[in-house]
Amino acid sequence: MEPEICIYCKQSGTSREHVAPSSLGGNCVLRCVCESCNKALSSVDQALAENSPVALSKVGLTPADAFTTRLGGDASLTDAAGLSLGVRIKNQMKPEVQPQIFLIGNQLQATAVDRDGISQLISYIDKQINQGTLSNIWVKIDATFTAPRFLMHRSNDCFVSAATAESAKRLLNVLQTQWTDVKKGLQSNEVAHTEHHRPSILMKMTFQPNDEFRGVAKIAFETTALLRGSQFVLRPSFDPIREYIKGDLRLPDIDPADSESLAIDQRFVQRMGKDFSLKFTDQHGVLLMAFPFGIFALVVLYGMHYYKVGLATVQDGDTWMRCYEFSYAKDTHGELNSLEFARRALERFPDQLSINKENIPRLLELLKEK
Ligand SMILES: [Zn+2]
């Protein structure tokens, strides 16, 4: 068998590359991306999946029994005592107070929704103390933290938030030196539980529009490789989009008098406004269209975020269209045939297409016969 050539660097290599990022629920895999490009481009997937408007849809729409979603940034809740409690936004936008320990004066105070959270926290700290690595824990300095906090933000990872490096050190020191007693207290006492009747959650999230757009271009480019084969996208006419995805950003000049503008590279990707409604899937989808002057893609994520991607400007003059759909719950993916595409378009937009709903079955029969 011929060795696969990487569609990004054109060197040989294969790795498991998800066309729609796994973090967005995709489970369709390509083999024509080398390991180093796969790794290098994971930050682009991450920006799209965690630090973009799409990330909010992901957390809101992924079913509770699907994979665990992750939102970038921090979410917090200020309790009655003024403590800033770390909150995780779970699937279906369900907020949950994370297991955490504060140092208030010389007292440690733990908070979690249940004993499971406290058990996880205990086993994590036990492990760090046994390995002698507790003092290596990542510290985030944030002036708003009047009491330093030890937060479990994933089941296998913690970090400290504190106003100063000294107060973070003090918290870790109290944990380390008094751990045996603290652990006993945590195991026997009731978990501090505060009721929040009108909770308001503060979310701090950093949007990365240039990386978000590159992530979208990557999905369109890889869907092209999936549907037309890797040789097709290795053609030189795809070099500009290839370079763009790999990081060749060219930011436009911004008029200094226009204080509202941001420099965003929109050579290849544009977000479509809400008046755009060629809806072909409620999931993730890519509609590829080739015209004599070029190839472009319409990428939709969660059935609501629409982007137009210019993939290649000069082609051989072929005209074709392909449509691919990816589930956002890691279960299915597949090509929508033109009949299926027509059925969805007719059923969803009969008015826009000036079709009487009663005629749809007959129209579909006619299309089938063609
Ligand atoms: Zn490569």
Boltz pocket constraint, residues with backbone or C-beta under 6 A from the ligand:
constraints:
  - pocket:
      binder: B
      contacts: [[A, 6], [A, 7], [A, 8], [A, 9], [A, 10], [A, 11], [A, 13], [A, 33], [A, 34], [A, 35], [A, 36], [A, 37], [A, 38]]
      max_distance: 6.0
